[in-house]
Amino acid sequence: MTQGPPRIFDYKALELHWARSERLPGQDFLLMEALQGLGERQAAMRRDFPYQLELDLDAREHVEVQPQSVDLITSGLGLHVINDLPGVLVQVRRALKPDGLFLAALFGGETLTELRQSLAAAEIETTGGVSPRVAPFADVRDLGGLLQRAGFALPVADVERTVVRYRDLFSLARDLRMMGATNALVERSRKPMRRDMLAAAMAHYARHFSDPDGKLRATFDIVYLTGWAPHESQQQPLKPGSAKSRLADALGAREESAGEKPGS
């Protein structure tokens, strides 16, 4: 029997978190930033995309469209909570028409690294162990590699970092609840956080990640993914051996064969 992708995220918990976030006051400023970034990247293409599709978070791991039927597929801050991201990217590429465009924004890199380190240090200090409390985030280079593996042409992954300053840890937690971004890991602890652990986490955070005025820093890395469905009109990489000039000539260096020793 074929084994499926590992279950990292609890989708039922995610749905509860998203439902709660809709009832909370405030604006998801990071989502607004991500959507603006996607809009700027789309505008830079200077072409029309007649049939556009925004990935539905409720559909999650199934892209419910016919193959080669969409000109543009976008996703705003949803793909970082997908269990089978490689599989979803393959489906997206298949759904695009030839020369169709995929644009996505997702959390990655060092997102919430301060909170992750502080919670881990506090749990080790108070219980002697550690449990997953902050979701893992993929590195920008790994995400670019996933685009390539999924068959996208001209794949690009770039990251924009936003550092938000908070009065205290409770203010950060309130924003995470408002974004629906609290812990939904399958292997998360179901027990409420102990008071001594919370105190230790607050102390660690303040000691290592605060500014002179006492405000706490929280890092959010938004990774933007751009990829095209292959088409013959796109720029193609040169075939091996087709270069008209040698790198050694450009550098003014002596070219040696693989078996030739320096100075021989």
C-alpha positions in Angstrom: 0.0 0.0 0.0 1.4 3.4 -1.0 2.1 5.6 2.0 0.8 9.1 1.8 2.5 12.3 2.9 3.1 12.8 6.7 0.3 14.5 8.6 1.8 17.6 10.0 -1.3 19.8 10.4 -4.6 19.0 12.0 -7.1 20.3 9.4 -10.0 20.2 11.9 -8.1 22.4 14.3 -7.2 24.7 11.5 -10.9 25.1 10.6 -11.7 26.0 14.2 -8.9 28.5 14.3 -10.0 30.2 11.1 -13.6 30.3 12.2 -12.6 31.9 15.5 -10.4 34.4 13.7 -13.4 35.7 11.7 -15.1 36.6 15.0 -12.2 38.5 16.4 -11.6 42.3 16.0 -8.6 43.5 14.0 -7.2 43.3 10.6 -4.9 40.6 9.2 -2.2 43.1 8.2 0.2 40.4 7.1 -2.4 39.0 4.7 -2.9 42.5 3.3 0.8 42.8 2.8 1.0 39.5 1.0 -2.0 40.3 -1.3 -0.3 43.6 -2.1 2.9 41.8 -3.0 1.1 39.3 -5.2 -0.7 42.2 -6.9 2.6 43.9 -7.6 4.1 40.8 -9.1 1.1 40.1 -11.3 1.1 43.7 -12.5 4.8 43.5 -13.4 3.9 40.7 -16.0 2.0 43.3 -18.1 -0.3 40.8 -19.7 -3.9 39.7 -19.3 -5.0 36.4 -17.6 -8.6 35.8 -18.7 -9.4 32.9 -16.4 -8.0 33.3 -12.9 -8.4 31.0 -9.9 -7.6 31.7 -6.2 -6.8 28.4 -4.4 -9.6 27.6 -2.0 -8.3 26.8 1.4 -11.2 24.5 2.0 -10.2 22.4 -1.0 -6.7 22.1 0.5 -5.0 19.2 -1.2 -7.2 19.0 -4.3 -7.2 21.5 -7.1 -10.8 21.1 -8.4 -10.3 22.3 -12.0 -9.7 20.6 -15.3 -6.2 20.2 -16.6 -4.8 23.1 -18.6 -7.8 25.2 -18.1 -6.6 28.2 -16.0 -4.5 31.2 -17.0 -3.5 32.3 -13.5 -3.6 30.6 -10.1 -2.9 32.6 -6.9 -2.7 31.7 -3.2 -2.4 34.2 -0.3 -0.9 32.8 2.9 -2.4 29.4 2.8 0.1 26.9 1.4 2.3 26.8 4.5 -0.3 24.7 6.3 -0.6 22.1 3.6 0.5 18.6 4.4 1.3 17.6 0.8 2.7 20.8 -0.6 4.7 19.0 -3.4 1.5 17.2 -4.5 -0.5 20.5 -4.5 2.1 22.2 -6.6 2.0 19.4 -9.2 -1.8 19.8 -9.4 -1.5 23.5 -9.8 1.0 23.2 -12.7 -1.3 20.7 -14.4 -4.3 23.0 -14.0 -2.5 25.9 -15.7 -2.8 26.4 -19.5 0.6 26.3 -21.3 2.3 29.6 -20.4 -0.1 30.0 -17.5 1.2 31.7 -14.3 1.3 30.6 -10.6 1.7 33.2 -7.9 1.7 32.4 -4.2 2.6 34.0 -0.9 3.3 31.8 2.2 5.1 32.1 5.5 8.6 30.6 5.4 12.1 31.0 6.5 12.6 32.5 10.0 8.9 33.2 10.7 8.2 33.3 14.4 11.8 32.1 15.2 11.8 34.2 18.4 8.6 32.6 19.7 9.8 29.1 18.7 13.1 29.5 20.5 11.5 31.0 23.6 8.8 28.3 24.0 11.4 25.5 23.4 13.8 27.0 26.0 11.0 27.5 28.5 9.6 23.9 28.1 13.1 22.4 28.5 13.7 24.5 31.6 10.4 23.7 33.3 9.6 20.1 32.1 12.9 18.8 30.8 11.4 18.1 27.3 10.0 19.9 24.3 6.9 19.5 22.2 6.0 21.1 18.8 4.3 24.5 19.5 5.2 26.5 16.4 4.7 25.2 12.9 7.8 24.4 10.8 8.4 26.8 7.9 10.3 25.9 4.7 13.4 27.7 3.6 13.1 29.9 0.5 15.6 27.7 -1.4 13.7 24.6 -0.6 10.5 26.2 -1.8 12.1 27.2 -5.1 13.3 23.6 -5.4 9.7 22.3 -5.0 8.6 24.6 -7.8 11.2 23.0 -10.0 10.4 19.5 -9.0 6.7 20.2 -9.8 7.6 21.0 -13.4 7.3 24.8 -13.4 9.3 26.7 -15.9 11.3 29.8 -14.9 10.7 29.2 -11.1 11.4 32.0 -8.7 11.2 32.1 -4.9 12.0 35.4 -3.1 11.4 36.5 0.5 10.3 39.7 2.2 10.8 40.1 5.9 8.6 42.0 8.3 9.6 42.5 11.9 6.7 43.5 14.1 7.2 44.9 17.6 4.8 44.0 20.4 4.3 45.3 23.9 4.3 41.8 25.4 3.8 38.1 24.5 0.1 38.4 25.0 -0.2 41.0 22.3 1.6 38.6 19.9 -0.6 35.8 20.8 -3.7 37.9 20.2 -2.5 38.8 16.7 -1.8 35.1 16.0 -5.4 34.2 17.1 -6.7 37.0 14.9 -4.8 35.5 11.9 -6.0 32.0 12.7 -2.3 31.1 13.1 -2.2 29.4 16.5 -0.9 25.9 17.0 -2.6 23.3 14.8 0.1 20.7 14.6 -1.0 17.1 14.8 1.6 16.3 17.5 0.9 19.4 19.6 0.3 19.0 23.3 -3.4 19.2 24.3 -2.6 20.3 27.8 -2.9 24.0 28.7 0.5 25.7 29.1 1.7 25.7 32.7 2.1 29.0 34.4 5.8 28.4 35.2 6.4 27.6 31.5 4.6 30.7 30.4 6.7 32.8 32.8 9.9 31.2 31.6 8.9 31.8 27.9 8.2 35.5 28.6 11.5 35.9 30.4 13.5 34.2 27.6 11.7 36.3 25.0 12.3 39.6 26.8 16.0 38.7 27.5 16.9 37.7 23.9 14.5 39.4 21.6 13.5 42.8 22.9 14.6 46.3 21.9 15.9 48.9 24.3 12.4 50.3 24.9 11.2 46.8 26.0 9.2 46.0 22.9 9.4 42.4 21.7 10.4 41.6 18.1 8.5 39.0 16.0 9.8 38.0 12.6 7.5 37.1 9.7 9.1 36.0 6.4 6.7 36.0 3.5 8.0 33.9 0.6 6.7 34.7 -2.9 6.6 31.8 -5.4 6.4 32.5 -9.2 6.3 29.7 -11.8 5.0 29.2 -15.3 3.4 26.2 -17.0 5.9 25.2 -19.7 5.4 26.6 -23.2 7.6 26.6 -26.3 7.7 30.4 -26.4 9.5 30.7 -23.1 13.2 31.3 -22.8 15.1 28.0 -22.7 18.4 27.2 -21.0 21.4 26.7 -23.3 22.2 23.1 -24.1 25.5 21.8 -22.7 28.4 22.7 -25.0 26.4 25.3 -26.9 28.2 28.3 -25.4 30.1 30.5 -27.9 32.9 31.5 -25.5 34.7 29.6 -22.8 34.6 30.6 -19.1 38.3 30.3 -18.9 38.8 32.9 -21.7 36.5 35.3 -19.9 38.4 35.0 -16.7 41.8 35.0 -18.4 42.6 31.7 -16.8 44.3 28.5 -18.0 41.8 25.7 -18.7 42.9 22.3 -17.4 41.5 18.8 -18.1 40.1 16.8 -15.3 43.2 14.6 -15.2 45.8 17.3 -15.5 47.6 18.3 -12.3 48.4 22.0 -11.6 52.0 22.9 -12.6 52.4 19.8 -14.8 
